[in-house]
């Protein structure tokens, strides 16, 4: 799930990424990766909430289109059903989610 809140004082959008437990099972480590962090699995680790949902919130520049995915336990790459669009990945046969801000 993706929630967008545009900031009134800055040209940014606060984007909350969340993954429910039914999508990630017993995962212990989930990262949101994309153009905004050079696809680095160590930068934006998601935090597990008491409900089992994994969450990460980022402030991203508006008027920008980002590609992104989630990496579960360092091996499984998944998309978000709430992405604005999907485009082919440049490194595999998979597709990347698109976030339009």
N, C-alpha and C positions, 0 to 999 in steps of 0.2 A: 504494500500500500504506500502511496505517496501523497503527502500533504504539502501544499505550497502556500506560504504566507509572504506576500510582498511587503518589504519594509518601506515605510513612508519617508524615513530620513536618509536612506542610502539606496544606491542603485543595485540592490541585492534582493534575493528571495531566500527566505529560510525554508529549506526543504527537509521534511521529515520522512525518512525511509523506514519502513517497518515490514518485518516478515513474521507471519504467525507460525506458531509451533507446528501446525499440521503440514507446513511446507518444508520445514527444516529438520523435523524429527528430533534426534538426540544430538544435534550439532553442538559443538562447544566453541567454535570460532567462526564468525561470519564477518566479512568485510564488504563494504560497498566500494566498488572501483569504477573508474571511468576517466574521461578526458580531464576531469577536474583534479585528479591526483596521479596522473601518469600511469593509471592501472596498477598502482602499488597496493598489494594486499595487506600491508602493514600499517598504512596511514589512518584509514577510517574504519576501525573495528567497530562493530555494532555491539551495543550492550544488551544483555539479556535482562528483561524485566521480570518481576515476580510472576506475571501472567504467562511467562514463557515466550513472549514476543521479543524479537530482537529489534533494536531501534538505533538509528544514528541520525543526527540533525546537522546539516551543513548550510552555511551561508554561501550562496553562489551568485555570480553576476547575472543580471537580467540582460535581455536582448541577446541571449546566447543559447545555442543548441548543444547539448552534451550527449555523448553516448556513455552508457553505463551497464553494469551487471553486478551480481552478487557472487562472492566466492565463499563456498561453504567448506569449512575444515581444510582449506588449501587445495582442494581437488575438484570439487563440483561447482560448475558455473551455471547460474540460473538467472532468468529474467524476471522482471516484475510485470504482473498482469496489468498494472495501472500505468505502464509507460505510455507516453504520448504517441509513440510510433516504434517501429523496429526496422533496422537496416542490417544488411549483411556485414559480418565481421571481416576485417581485412586479414585476419590470421587463421581463421578456421571456417568450417561450413556452417557454424552457428550464426545466430543473429544477436545484435546488441540492442538493448532498449534505448529509446531516445527520450530525452527530457528537454522540453522547450520552455524557456523562461523569458 
